[in-house]
Every structure is written in structure tokens, then in C-alpha cells.
């Protein structure tokens, strides 16, 4: 075997080892990226970017590949957030996270299902990129403060402050959610009442300050402003019940760790609806009907 062949063999073995490392940690990288960006598409693109960087990097200088890859993912996500905010400023109507199918992998590679539900992702939109990163790494993946400090090129005291601020913000705006079984039961009851246009039943399900958000990015027939208040939301649903549900079949799926309903028209997914609820009732109704965000929503029965 020539020297050139030996080098080529060594390079191939090195790339094979690098691929194995990346494949093992990839679910966690996607979990970090998705929680940071609230977008499956952007998270997948970012993880692919990390893979390309990992291939080209001098891996002999990396003592801890998992830490290196998590750091690269987090820092790139912080950069992407800046441009993502600018794009959302021109978005038509309410912006909601892109749903991710958690039926097969409920934790998206994480030890805990934190910072994954729609309500949490929406609240995290109000955090600074550094606060969001620190919160995700700590709450969803249980990284130590020292590890997070290394990832963010910060100090432990500063990271503790970031996590503390993020926790306080989210705790101040979100009441404790109900268990998964109760959330699905409330969603089922809601759909029945909405189909029937049952004003009384709908108002009984809602908290007084319930909010209905419809993400269609300008799609025809979709509300472009949030609807707030039990009476207002119930009256709106009653008004559209005379036509909206015609020809709609409801199929069940699990997105972002909670029950969701796929609305199927003519054999394809028109959109997805889910609810967020507390002990007081449904406090958010989320309609995801932007075709670009529903590419990953299956209409399979």
C-alpha cells in the first residue's frame, strides 16, 4: 500500500468516526436548535450547517466532540434568531411556532420535554437570544452552569442571572398547564363544541382571557389579529361553524408533546389546531394553517 493510499484510508476512517459521533449527538443538536428557533425547517438547516463545519474542522484539536457540537449549534442558533425576528416583523398575522411531530421521539433527544410546548415557545420569543439559550440548555438538557458559561463564552454568575430572568419571565406569564390526558380531553370537547357552534359550551371551556391565534401568513379566510376573551372567541367560532367545518375530517396527532388535531380537507392536511389549558380551562386556541409550516403534518388516518 502506497503512502497516498494509507493517507486516504486514514482520512476515510477519520471521517467515519466523525460521522458516528455526529449521528449519535444529532438528536440533541436538533432539540437545541428547534427550541431556540421554533422552526423545524430552520433547525434542520442549522444542524446541516453544523455537520458541514464538523467535517471541515480540525477534529484532532477537539477534546470533547459533544460539547463542541452543542456549542456550535447554540452559537449559530443565536445568530439565526436575529434574522428570524426581522422576518417575523413582516409576517402577516400572528406568528406561531412550526409544529414538530413528537410522536416518535417525544423529547427530541432531550432528557426532559421542557421548553417544547407551543405556549413555552411563544413565551421564549420574548427572551433575549442569550436568555433563551441559557434557559433551553439548563431546563431542557440540564447542562451545568459551568457548561453553559463555556458555550456562551460567559461566566457562571452571568449565566445564573440569565436563567433566573428567563424562569421569572416565563413563570410570570404562564400558569401551570394541565396534564396531557386532560389537555387532549379538552381539545376533543372543544372541537365538538366548535363544530356545533355551541356558544354556551365554548364559553364554559374557556378562561375569561382566552386567546385564539391563527397563523396563516395572509391565507384567505384566516383571522389576521388575535381574538381575546371568552365571549368574543366563542361568538367567532359560532359564526364560522356554518361553513368552516364542511368537509373537514379530524385526525389526531402529537405535536410538541401535546395532542393536536389535523384538519383534513379533500384528503390533504388543511391545518392543525391545538389548545393550551390550565386548571381554569382553555386559555389558548392555536390554529396553524400556513401551508409552509404544515409540510410535516401528516394527514394519515
Order of alpha helices (4+ residues) and beta strands (2+ residues): alpha-alpha-alpha-alpha-alpha-alpha-alpha-alpha-alpha-beta-beta-alpha-beta-beta-beta-beta
